[in-house]
Amino acid sequence: MTTNRDVIDPVCGMTISMSQAPFNRLHAAATYYFCSTECTLKFDADADAYAAVARLNLPGWGQTPHPPAIVEQFLRAPDQL
């Protein structure tokens, strides 16, 4: 089952649709969703740190603009983001 619920990439703070997140990881019984390969690789390198920050629910978190590579990818194939 897929959902259109919004989630926040724990690495860059970008809000993305859960159903359109290209990558996800299960870590410490929680699933994290990512906007890009770059964010996924950064999370993989230090998952505990990124998971800890994600749990803080900081003000403004989730309002980070899309990284330029993601914007370019969206412009090439908008149905793939």
N, CA, C and O atoms as CSV, one atom per row, in Angstrom:
chain,resi,resn,atom,element,x,y,z
A,1,MET,N,N,0.840,-1.181,0.000
A,1,MET,CA,C,0.000,0.000,0.000
A,1,MET,C,C,0.878,1.235,0.000
A,1,MET,O,O,1.805,1.330,0.805
A,2,THR,N,N,0.606,2.191,-0.894
A,2,THR,CA,C,1.349,3.440,-0.922
A,2,THR,C,C,0.490,4.547,-0.362
A,2,THR,O,O,-0.735,4.443,-0.290
A,3,THR,N,N,1.158,5.599,0.027
A,3,THR,CA,C,0.442,6.728,0.601
A,3,THR,C,C,1.027,8.018,0.074
A,3,THR,O,O,2.185,8.046,-0.341
A,4,ASN,N,N,0.258,9.077,0.081
A,4,ASN,CA,C,0.731,10.385,-0.354
A,4,ASN,C,C,1.096,11.274,0.828
A,4,ASN,O,O,1.256,12.484,0.671
A,5,ARG,N,N,1.226,10.688,1.988
A,5,ARG,CA,C,1.587,11.454,3.176
A,5,ARG,C,C,2.959,12.089,2.976
A,5,ARG,O,O,3.864,11.467,2.421
A,6,ASP,N,N,3.107,13.332,3.432
A,6,ASP,CA,C,4.396,14.007,3.348
A,6,ASP,C,C,5.302,13.565,4.475
A,6,ASP,O,O,4.862,13.371,5.608
A,7,VAL,N,N,6.580,13.406,4.148
A,7,VAL,CA,C,7.617,13.048,5.106
A,7,VAL,C,C,8.796,13.988,4.886
A,7,VAL,O,O,8.885,14.661,3.859
A,8,ILE,N,N,9.688,14.025,5.851
A,8,ILE,CA,C,10.851,14.901,5.764
A,8,ILE,C,C,12.110,14.058,5.635
A,8,ILE,O,O,12.362,13.161,6.439
A,9,ASP,N,N,12.895,14.365,4.607
A,9,ASP,CA,C,14.186,13.710,4.417
A,9,ASP,C,C,15.051,14.090,5.623
A,9,ASP,O,O,15.273,15.278,5.854
A,10,PRO,N,N,15.545,13.117,6.398
A,10,PRO,CA,C,16.284,13.424,7.622
A,10,PRO,C,C,17.679,14.003,7.375
A,10,PRO,O,O,18.330,14.457,8.316
A,11,VAL,N,N,18.139,13.992,6.141
A,11,VAL,CA,C,19.466,14.521,5.843
A,11,VAL,C,C,19.394,15.994,5.438
A,11,VAL,O,O,20.061,16.839,6.036
A,12,CYS,N,N,18.585,16.300,4.424
A,12,CYS,CA,C,18.539,17.682,3.923
A,12,CYS,C,C,17.356,18.477,4.464
A,12,CYS,O,O,17.335,19.704,4.363
A,13,GLY,N,N,16.365,17.784,5.041
A,13,GLY,CA,C,15.207,18.479,5.601
A,13,GLY,C,C,14.119,18.791,4.597
A,13,GLY,O,O,13.170,19.506,4.920
A,14,MET,N,N,14.234,18.273,3.392
A,14,MET,CA,C,13.238,18.544,2.362
A,14,MET,C,C,11.970,17.726,2.609
A,14,MET,O,O,12.045,16.550,2.965
A,15,THR,N,N,10.819,18.344,2.422
A,15,THR,CA,C,9.545,17.636,2.512
A,15,THR,C,C,9.270,16.966,1.178
A,15,THR,O,O,9.324,17.604,0.126
A,16,ILE,N,N,8.976,15.676,1.230
A,16,ILE,CA,C,8.683,14.903,0.032
A,16,ILE,C,C,7.469,14.015,0.305
A,16,ILE,O,O,7.136,13.733,1.456
A,17,SER,N,N,6.824,13.585,-0.762
A,17,SER,CA,C,5.710,12.658,-0.630
A,17,SER,C,C,6.270,11.265,-0.364
A,17,SER,O,O,7.174,10.816,-1.070
A,18,MET,N,N,5.751,10.591,0.628
A,18,MET,CA,C,6.219,9.247,0.977
A,18,MET,C,C,6.143,8.318,-0.228
A,18,MET,O,O,7.049,7.515,-0.450
A,19,SER,N,N,5.081,8.421,-0.999
A,19,SER,CA,C,4.893,7.515,-2.128
A,19,SER,C,C,5.855,7.806,-3.277
A,19,SER,O,O,6.054,6.953,-4.141
A,20,GLN,N,N,6.449,8.992,-3.301
A,20,GLN,CA,C,7.357,9.345,-4.382
A,20,GLN,C,C,8.818,9.383,-3.958
A,20,GLN,O,O,9.688,9.661,-4.784
A,21,ALA,N,N,9.103,9.114,-2.704
A,21,ALA,CA,C,10.495,9.099,-2.248
A,21,ALA,C,C,11.232,7.972,-2.956
A,21,ALA,O,O,10.810,6.818,-2.880
A,22,PRO,N,N,12.331,8.286,-3.646
A,22,PRO,CA,C,13.009,7.238,-4.399
A,22,PRO,C,C,13.753,6.220,-3.535
A,22,PRO,O,O,14.049,5.117,-3.996
A,23,PHE,N,N,14.060,6.582,-2.278
A,23,PHE,CA,C,14.808,5.688,-1.399
A,23,PHE,C,C,14.242,5.730,0.014
A,23,PHE,O,O,13.678,6.738,0.439
A,24,ASN,N,N,14.397,4.628,0.731
A,24,ASN,CA,C,14.043,4.611,2.148
A,24,ASN,C,C,14.953,3.622,2.861
A,24,ASN,O,O,15.547,2.737,2.246
A,25,ARG,N,N,15.043,3.796,4.162
A,25,ARG,CA,C,15.852,2.908,4.993
A,25,ARG,C,C,15.106,2.637,6.291
A,25,ARG,O,O,14.458,3.526,6.842
A,26,LEU,N,N,15.201,1.407,6.772
A,26,LEU,CA,C,14.692,1.043,8.087
A,26,LEU,C,C,15.867,1.138,9.050
A,26,LEU,O,O,16.897,0.497,8.841
A,27,HIS,N,N,15.716,1.935,10.105
A,27,HIS,CA,C,16.782,2.107,11.087
A,27,HIS,C,C,16.144,2.244,12.465
A,27,HIS,O,O,15.286,3.102,12.674
A,28,ALA,N,N,16.556,1.415,13.383
A,28,ALA,CA,C,16.056,1.459,14.770
A,28,ALA,C,C,14.523,1.461,14.803
A,28,ALA,O,O,13.911,2.259,15.513
A,29,ALA,N,N,13.926,0.575,14.042
A,29,ALA,CA,C,12.476,0.369,14.008
A,29,ALA,C,C,11.685,1.538,13.418
A,29,ALA,O,O,10.469,1.609,13.598
A,30,ALA,N,N,12.357,2.452,12.717
A,30,ALA,CA,C,11.683,3.561,12.040
A,30,ALA,C,C,12.110,3.570,10.574
A,30,ALA,O,O,13.248,3.235,10.248
A,31,THR,N,N,11.192,3.953,9.700
A,31,THR,CA,C,11.522,4.059,8.284
A,31,THR,C,C,11.760,5.524,7.950
A,31,THR,O,O,10.962,6.395,8.296
A,32,TYR,N,N,12.871,5.776,7.272
A,32,TYR,CA,C,13.251,7.120,6.849
A,32,TYR,C,C,13.216,7.163,5.324
A,32,TYR,O,O,13.599,6.202,4.658
A,33,TYR,N,N,12.752,8.291,4.777
A,33,TYR,CA,C,12.587,8.451,3.340
A,33,TYR,C,C,13.525,9.549,2.852
A,33,TYR,O,O,13.776,10.527,3.555
A,34,PHE,N,N,14.045,9.370,1.623
A,34,PHE,CA,C,15.068,10.271,1.100
A,34,PHE,C,C,14.703,10.792,-0.281
A,34,PHE,O,O,14.047,10.115,-1.072
A,35,CYS,N,N,15.151,12.025,-0.550
A,35,CYS,CA,C,14.864,12.678,-1.822
A,35,CYS,C,C,15.841,12.296,-2.911
A,35,CYS,O,O,15.544,12.463,-4.093
A,36,SER,N,N,17.018,11.780,-2.530
A,36,SER,CA,C,18.062,11.551,-3.525
A,36,SER,C,C,19.043,10.473,-3.079
A,36,SER,O,O,19.054,10.044,-1.925
A,37,THR,N,N,19.857,10.057,-4.026
A,37,THR,CA,C,20.934,9.115,-3.727
A,37,THR,C,C,21.907,9.734,-2.735
A,37,THR,O,O,22.367,9.068,-1.808
A,38,GLU,N,N,22.218,11.016,-2.933
A,38,GLU,CA,C,23.178,11.701,-2.066
A,38,GLU,C,C,22.733,11.674,-0.604
A,38,GLU,O,O,23.528,11.370,0.286
A,39,CYS,N,N,21.484,11.986,-0.365
A,39,CYS,CA,C,20.980,11.986,1.017
A,39,CYS,C,C,20.971,10.578,1.595
A,39,CYS,O,O,21.270,10.384,2.773
A,40,THR,N,N,20.627,9.599,0.770
A,40,THR,CA,C,20.614,8.210,1.235
A,40,THR,C,C,22.013,7.762,1.641
A,40,THR,O,O,22.182,7.118,2.677
A,41,LEU,N,N,23.012,8.098,0.835
A,41,LEU,CA,C,24.390,7.712,1.144
A,41,LEU,C,C,24.903,8.407,2.410
A,41,LEU,O,O,25.620,7.801,3.207
A,42,LYS,N,N,24.537,9.666,2.589
A,42,LYS,CA,C,24.941,10.378,3.814
A,42,LYS,C,C,24.304,9.728,5.037
A,42,LYS,O,O,24.963,9.552,6.062
A,43,PHE,N,N,23.030,9.372,4.934
A,43,PHE,CA,C,22.351,8.697,6.040
A,43,PHE,C,C,23.022,7.364,6.337
A,43,PHE,O,O,23.268,7.039,7.498
A,44,ASP,N,N,23.316,6.596,5.303
A,44,ASP,CA,C,23.964,5.295,5.490
A,44,ASP,C,C,25.304,5.431,6.219
A,44,ASP,O,O,25.693,4.548,6.983
A,45,ALA,N,N,25.999,6.534,5.979
A,45,ALA,CA,C,27.316,6.737,6.594
A,45,ALA,C,C,27.226,7.046,8.087
A,45,ALA,O,O,28.164,6.754,8.829
A,46,ASP,N,N,26.106,7.637,8.546
A,46,ASP,CA,C,25.973,7.990,9.968
A,46,ASP,C,C,24.497,8.011,10.367
A,46,ASP,O,O,23.976,9.041,10.796
A,47,ALA,N,N,23.840,6.881,10.225
A,47,ALA,CA,C,22.396,6.787,10.453
A,47,ALA,C,C,21.981,7.216,11.854
A,47,ALA,O,O,20.956,7.879,12.009
A,48,ASP,N,N,22.744,6.859,12.872
A,48,ASP,CA,C,22.370,7.226,14.242
A,48,ASP,C,C,22.284,8.741,14.415
A,48,ASP,O,O,21.351,9.242,15.042
A,49,ALA,N,N,23.247,9.466,13.866
A,49,ALA,CA,C,23.254,10.921,14.005
A,49,ALA,C,C,22.078,11.557,13.280
A,49,ALA,O,O,21.399,12.418,13.840
A,50,TYR,N,N,21.829,11.147,12.043
A,50,TYR,CA,C,20.714,11.731,11.291
A,50,TYR,C,C,19.368,11.371,11.911
A,50,TYR,O,O,18.458,12.200,11.926
A,51,ALA,N,N,19.229,10.163,12.418
A,51,ALA,CA,C,17.976,9.764,13.074
A,51,ALA,C,C,17.754,10.587,14.337
A,51,ALA,O,O,16.624,10.979,14.629
A,52,ALA,N,N,18.818,10.853,15.088
A,52,ALA,CA,C,18.696,11.657,16.317
A,52,ALA,C,C,18.244,13.075,15.997
A,52,ALA,O,O,17.374,13.615,16.680
A,53,VAL,N,N,18.821,13.679,14.974
A,53,VAL,CA,C,18.429,15.042,14.586
A,53,VAL,C,C,16.989,15.058,14.089
A,53,VAL,O,O,16.241,15.985,14.400
A,54,ALA,N,N,16.595,14.059,13.329
A,54,ALA,CA,C,15.229,14.002,12.802
A,54,ALA,C,C,14.201,13.960,13.925
A,54,ALA,O,O,13.107,14.505,13.781
A,55,ARG,N,N,14.535,13.330,15.026
A,55,ARG,CA,C,13.607,13.236,16.161
A,55,ARG,C,C,13.459,14.551,16.924
A,55,ARG,O,O,12.532,14.689,17.722
A,56,LEU,N,N,14.349,15.521,16.699
A,56,LEU,CA,C,14.290,16.792,17.422
A,56,LEU,C,C,13.144,17.683,16.969
A,56,LEU,O,O,12.707,18.550,17.725
A,57,ASN,N,N,12.648,17.488,15.749
A,57,ASN,CA,C,11.539,18.287,15.219
A,57,ASN,C,C,11.845,19.786,15.325
A,57,ASN,O,O,11.075,20.540,15.919
A,58,LEU,N,N,12.957,20.204,14.754
A,58,LEU,CA,C,13.426,21.580,14.827
A,58,LEU,C,C,12.527,22.532,14.043
A,58,LEU,O,O,11.952,22.136,13.029
A,59,PRO,N,N,12.394,23.790,14.498
A,59,PRO,CA,C,11.590,24.772,13.759
A,59,PRO,C,C,12.136,24.974,12.352
A,59,PRO,O,O,13.347,25.104,12.169
A,60,GLY,N,N,11.260,25.002,11.365
A,60,GLY,CA,C,11.661,25.200,9.987
A,60,GLY,C,C,12.111,23.936,9.282
A,60,GLY,O,O,12.311,23.936,8.067
A,61,TRP,N,N,12.269,22.868,10.030
A,61,TRP,CA,C,12.702,21.607,9.435
A,61,TRP,C,C,11.621,21.126,8.483
A,61,TRP,O,O,10.439,21.143,8.826
A,62,GLY,N,N,12.009,20.705,7.308
A,62,GLY,CA,C,11.041,20.271,6.305
A,62,GLY,C,C,10.708,21.357,5.308
A,62,GLY,O,O,9.880,21.150,4.421
A,63,GLN,N,N,11.342,22.520,5.439
A,63,GLN,CA,C,11.076,23.608,4.507
A,63,GLN,C,C,12.307,23.949,3.674
A,63,GLN,O,O,12.394,25.029,3.090
A,64,THR,N,N,13.242,23.029,3.625
A,64,THR,CA,C,14.448,23.219,2.839
A,64,THR,C,C,14.115,23.078,1.359
A,64,THR,O,O,13.397,22.154,0.979
A,65,PRO,N,N,14.627,23.985,0.509
A,65,PRO,CA,C,14.360,23.843,-0.932
A,65,PRO,C,C,15.010,22.585,-1.501
A,65,PRO,O,O,15.968,22.058,-0.935
A,66,HIS,N,N,14.488,22.121,-2.606
A,66,HIS,CA,C,15.048,20.945,-3.274
A,66,HIS,C,C,16.488,21.230,-3.682
A,66,HIS,O,O,16.780,22.335,-4.141
A,67,PRO,N,N,17.404,20.263,-3.527
A,67,PRO,CA,C,18.764,20.421,-4.038
A,67,PRO,C,C,18.735,20.584,-5.562
A,67,PRO,O,O,17.857,20.021,-6.216
A,68,PRO,N,N,19.679,21.346,-6.143
A,68,PRO,CA,C,19.672,21.592,-7.594
A,68,PRO,C,C,19.603,20.322,-8.443
A,68,PRO,O,O,18.912,20.312,-9.462
A,69,ALA,N,N,20.290,19.265,-8.059
A,69,ALA,CA,C,20.258,18.027,-8.846
A,69,ALA,C,C,18.857,17.437,-8.889
A,69,ALA,O,O,18.455,16.860,-9.899
A,70,ILE,N,N,18.117,17.578,-7.805
A,70,ILE,CA,C,16.752,17.052,-7.761
A,70,ILE,C,C,15.831,17.899,-8.637
A,70,ILE,O,O,14.952,17.365,-9.314
A,71,VAL,N,N,16.031,19.218,-8.624
A,71,VAL,CA,C,15.232,20.094,-9.481
A,71,VAL,C,C,15.468,19.738,-10.941
A,71,VAL,O,O,14.518,19.659,-11.720
A,72,GLU,N,N,16.733,19.520,-11.324
A,72,GLU,CA,C,17.047,19.135,-12.698
A,72,GLU,C,C,16.389,17.811,-13.058
A,72,GLU,O,O,15.836,17.668,-14.149
A,73,GLN,N,N,16.444,16.848,-12.153
A,73,GLN,CA,C,15.825,15.548,-12.399
A,73,GLN,C,C,14.323,15.711,-12.583
A,73,GLN,O,O,13.733,15.083,-13.462
A,74,PHE,N,N,13.701,16.549,-11.759
A,74,PHE,CA,C,12.259,16.771,-11.852
A,74,PHE,C,C,11.894,17.416,-13.191
A,74,PHE,O,O,10.886,17.060,-13.800
A,75,LEU,N,N,12.714,18.361,-13.643
A,75,LEU,CA,C,12.422,19.027,-14.907
A,75,LEU,C,C,12.538,18.060,-16.081
A,75,LEU,O,O,11.820,18.197,-17.071
A,76,ARG,N,N,13.443,17.078,-15.977
A,76,ARG,CA,C,13.589,16.083,-17.034
A,76,ARG,C,C,12.466,15.052,-16.993
A,76,ARG,O,O,11.982,14.624,-18.041
A,77,ALA,N,N,12.049,14.650,-15.799
A,77,ALA,CA,C,11.044,13.583,-15.651
A,77,ALA,C,C,10.183,13.859,-14.423
A,77,ALA,O,O,10.387,13.229,-13.385
A,78,PRO,N,N,9.223,14.786,-14.509
A,78,PRO,CA,C,8.440,15.185,-13.329
A,78,PRO,C,C,7.657,14.056,-12.682
A,78,PRO,O,O,7.367,14.126,-11.488
A,79,ASP,N,N,7.310,13.030,-13.421
A,79,ASP,CA,C,6.549,11.928,-12.841
A,79,ASP,C,C,7.432,10.981,-12.038
A,79,ASP,O,O,6.917,10.061,-11.402
A,80,GLN,N,N,8.745,11.182,-12.049
A,80,GLN,CA,C,9.674,10.287,-11.376
A,80,GLN,C,C,10.119,10.818,-10.022
A,80,GLN,O,O,10.801,10.101,-9.289
A,81,LEU,N,N,9.765,12.033,-9.663
A,81,LEU,CA,C,10.181,12.595,-8.371
A,81,LEU,C,C,9.214,12.231,-7.287
A,81,LEU,O,O,9.405,12.617,-6.134
